[in-house]
Amino acid sequence: MERARRAANYCPPDEGELTNNIQIDFSAIPKHVSDDLAATVLDCVKDFLRQPGGKEILDARIAAKRAALKGANT
Protein backbone atom coordinates (compact mmCIF):
# COMPACT_ATOMS: atom_id res chain seq x y z
CA MET A 1 0.00 0.00 0.00
CA GLU A 2 2.78 2.43 0.98
CA ARG A 3 4.67 1.63 -2.22
CA ALA A 4 1.60 2.32 -4.35
CA ARG A 5 1.04 5.66 -2.59
CA ARG A 6 4.66 6.73 -3.14
CA ALA A 7 4.51 5.68 -6.79
CA ALA A 8 1.31 7.68 -7.29
CA ASN A 9 2.93 10.78 -5.79
CA TYR A 10 6.15 10.50 -7.79
CA CYS A 11 6.50 12.81 -10.75
CA PRO A 12 9.84 12.37 -12.55
CA PRO A 13 11.67 15.48 -13.74
CA ASP A 14 11.70 16.36 -17.42
CA GLU A 15 14.57 14.97 -19.49
CA GLY A 16 17.73 16.96 -18.76
CA GLU A 17 16.19 18.78 -15.78
CA LEU A 18 18.27 18.86 -12.61
CA THR A 19 16.71 17.65 -9.38
CA ASN A 20 17.68 17.25 -5.75
CA ASN A 21 15.36 14.28 -5.32
CA ILE A 22 16.33 10.74 -6.20
CA GLN A 23 13.81 7.91 -6.20
CA ILE A 24 15.22 4.39 -5.72
CA ASP A 25 13.12 1.25 -5.57
CA PHE A 26 15.28 -0.81 -3.21
CA SER A 27 12.99 -3.82 -3.53
CA ALA A 28 14.05 -4.10 -7.19
CA ILE A 29 17.73 -4.51 -6.25
CA PRO A 30 18.74 -8.18 -5.85
CA LYS A 31 20.08 -9.08 -2.39
CA HIS A 32 23.52 -10.08 -3.69
CA VAL A 33 23.88 -6.70 -5.41
CA SER A 34 22.85 -4.74 -2.30
CA ASP A 35 25.24 -6.86 -0.20
CA ASP A 36 28.11 -6.09 -2.61
CA LEU A 37 27.24 -2.39 -2.57
CA ALA A 38 27.10 -2.28 1.23
CA ALA A 39 30.48 -4.04 1.50
CA THR A 40 32.03 -1.62 -0.99
CA VAL A 41 30.68 1.43 0.83
CA LEU A 42 31.95 0.07 4.15
CA ASP A 43 35.42 -0.49 2.66
CA CYS A 44 35.44 3.08 1.30
CA VAL A 45 34.45 4.53 4.69
CA LYS A 46 37.15 2.51 6.45
CA ASP A 47 39.76 3.68 3.91
CA PHE A 48 38.65 7.29 4.36
CA LEU A 49 38.87 7.03 8.15
CA ARG A 50 42.41 5.61 7.89
CA GLN A 51 43.62 8.74 6.06
CA PRO A 52 45.21 11.49 8.18
CA GLY A 53 42.44 13.85 9.28
CA GLY A 54 39.71 11.63 7.82
CA LYS A 55 37.89 11.08 11.10
CA GLU A 56 38.02 14.78 11.92
CA ILE A 57 36.61 15.71 8.51
CA LEU A 58 33.79 13.20 8.88
CA ASP A 59 33.04 14.29 12.45
CA ALA A 60 32.85 17.94 11.32
CA ARG A 61 30.46 17.08 8.48
CA ILE A 62 28.25 15.04 10.82
CA ALA A 63 28.17 17.89 13.35
CA ALA A 64 27.27 20.40 10.63
CA LYS A 65 24.50 18.15 9.32
CA ARG A 66 23.07 17.65 12.82
CA ALA A 67 23.17 21.39 13.49
CA ALA A 68 21.39 22.09 10.21
CA LEU A 69 18.72 19.51 10.98
CA LYS A 70 18.28 20.81 14.50
CA GLY A 71 17.92 24.37 13.17
CA ALA A 72 15.34 23.25 10.61
CA ASN A 73 13.28 21.48 13.29
CA THR A 74 13.11 24.38 15.71
N, C-alpha and C positions, 0 to 999 in steps of 0.2 A: 504494500500500500504506500509506504513512504517513498519507495523508488518511483512509483508511478506519479506521485505528487511532484517529486523533484523534476522528473522528466517533463511533466506538463508545464512547469514553471521555467524551464530552461529555454532560452532564446539565444542561439549561437550568433556571434558577431558576423557582420558581412565579410566576405572574402577580402583579405588584406587589411582589415580593421584591427587596430591594436586593442587589447583588453587586459585588465588586471585579474580577470576571473578565469580559472581553469576548471573544467569539468572532467573528472576521471571516474569511469565506472570500474571500481576495483573488483567487482564480482566477475568482470570479464577477463581478468588477468589470471592465468593459470598459477596454481600454488607454487610450482617449481620456479616460475619466472619471478614471482614476488619474493620467494626465498633467496634467489640469486641477487636480486636488487637490494634486499635488506642487508645481505652479507657484504655486498660491495659498498654500500653507504657506510656501514659500520667500519669497514677497513679504511675508508677515506677519512672518517672522523678520527679514528685512532692515529692515522698518519699525520693529520693536521695537528692534533694535540701533542704529538712528539716533537714538532718543530719548535724552535726557540720562540717564546712569546705566544704560541698558539692558544694555550689555555687562557691567557690573559685577554687575548683578542675575542675569543668565544665568550668568556665571562662578561666582557664589556658589552658585546652585542646582545646577550641575554638580558642584562640589566637594563639596557636602553629599550628593548622590546617590552619588558615588564613595566617600565615606567610609562611608556606610551600607552599600553593597554590600561594601566591604572588611571592615567589621565583621561582616557576616553570613557571610562566607566564611572567617573565621578561627576 
